[in-house]
């Protein structure tokens, strides 16, 4: 999903049948060409208070001028621009300018979309981003094409906003994590409602539940009670179980995705299901073994890496000889 | 400028099992009564044969904390010869073959012997971790507890998955 680059190629083509030379519209056009949008605005507002208001081109130009004003309340001016294009279309009884006006409308409305993107990625204002996105969709349907299919764009936007909520989870205190995760799930479910086979949405939901499962265990106060520990284990189990269908769907959609395998490995580990945990751990190890071995070559005293290699050769890619070798290396490192 | 929606990676896999085991071991410490001779000095929690996982969790969470007036010390034993004076001894699954050898020492030292092994209780453990459904639970051998001169709180027995009397 990207910002839609709007390249203004607008040239107001005042038709030959009209003479705007001495008119308000003509003056506004001259100011517009000179990029003096403030003066252009004054002139064009005078035009719509004169008989020139019955000309579609006057309203088109008004829309263009208001859209170009870069100071003050941009949203307010954008709304005036849209109103002007709508009136331009209405006055254009022959439909001569319909295609052109629709293009103006599209190019103006896309600014709401781009605002939504900027608000989401740069400002982190998710609510305003969604408001802007909703305006974009609603107005596009109302003013340009009621049958326009937003499905793909909605999927892209909701996935993006869901992912942004998830990113934010990592930087907030524990109490706020759940709220953000709830929002991430909400947006991912919106995507799934549109396309149940969307990889990102399924994966993101799986990851949220996986992390909730982990948190239920890791956030238990050290000096806890037995009852609390049992309760949190149950909550953790419930979260891991919720993650599984989404992660398995993601796995079907991208069979070689190592992040999915890692998440499934974590869930089955947390669920104390050794058979399936080892299945995914093996996939993970097959992928990472080369890296562990390379690391051992360059950093032979990396004790954690040696432990990983020992675990790999003992548990998943079983090789007794190699395991014994790394056991000895580990012993030597631990007992210098 | 693109709207990136990169799927986040799962957090590096957390050793949730060791976290749970360490928490259980701490709760055992609060729900078992040791003989008078073990109620002063340091409160030693030993881990036999594992330098990561449970030992790491116990060390991180409980070193320096207290059980009553006794300061917790977490020790890692790498051989049976090193095992002594622990209040609690957790024997990791890969070292469960040593259980029968260790039992006599732990009886003498009034050590709460905790294992995670097939038939752990019949091999002399007082408490044995098991998996029931998808959860880690524990079972207790009250006869072994008596041999070790340990008093198990009713709550600990009531919440156990299995109690051998």
Interface residues (C-beta under 8 A of the other chain):
Chain A: X1 X2 X3 X117 X120 X121 X156 X157 X159 X160 X162 X163 X164 X166 X167 X199 X200 X203 X204 X207 X210 X211 X213 X214 X217 X218 X220 X222 X223 X224 X225 X226 X227 X229 X230 X233 X234 X236 X237 X240 X241 X259 X262 X263 X265 X266 X269 X270 X271 X272 X273 X307 X334
Chain B: X1 X2 X3 X4 X5 X6 X7 X8 X9 X10 X11 X13 X14 X15 X16 X17 X19 X20 X23 X24 X26 X27 X31 X51 X52 X61 X62 X65 X78 X131 X133 X134 X135 X136 X155 X156 X159
